[in-house]
């Protein structure tokens, strides 16, 4: 009763019932009207809003689940690709190693061939230079010998020798008939 | 041989024939031609058109005067004065060949290290005639490059008896 008095904003009257009952009934009627209006107009809106919110939440949850699933699928695909890339990379590395080894072997063979050719060419050059030097030496010796012979011959050609040469020439021409 | 060269040779032969010393002029012209061929300085001086013709003729007269006949001096001077000194040796050779041909002879150019005596020239001509059957007019040139012996050229035929050729054969052998 104390609580009701407080609610009725009255002072204590000795009863558990409010002194002004009319106020109580009119308040109750107003409350009921307001309540009914709320139920009639407001509650559907609220329910609708709550329903929409729920639907939106459900939709969000569905889309999130779909996104999660799509992400899981992408992850699986990426993992698969990564696996392929790793194996492809391993193949490329293996092929590169094989090619490098082949090039190295071929290079070694080629180098050996080049060295052999150079040796052969050098031997030929040496032989040629030797022959050329020998020929030059021989030519020089011949020239010096001939020069000495010419000098000796010229110094020994006196008047009498010249005369003999001319007479010998005339005789030979006359004899060749 | 060009017509100009032969023309000059024929003209000079006519002059020499008129003077009655064809053989002498022939020998002298041959010698003069060899001397000009053998001297670059002389050849250049006689051909130099910047030197007046009279000066070049004077050179000829100074060189040849008293050594060869007046006919030869005059003919060479004429050629030089006409500005044909470059053709002098060809004209002289043409003259010598024409003069020999008039006597049904060929020219035998002889190169020797030392001069040949008249007797040797005649015996050589006789030997050549005996050997080749050709009458030859022997023209001798002293050529030290021969070293020793004689080289005779008759047309395209060369009879080489020089010490130079023998040394050359020795060189080939070595």
Interface residues (C-beta under 8 A of the other chain):
Chain A: X142 X145 X146 X149 X150 X153 X154 X157 X159 X161 X162 X165 X166 X167 X168 X169 X170 X171 X172 X173 X174 X176 X177
Chain B: X112 X113 X114 X116 X120 X123 X124 X126 X127 X128 X130 X131 X147 X148 X149 X150 X152 X159 X161 X163 X167 X170 X171 X174
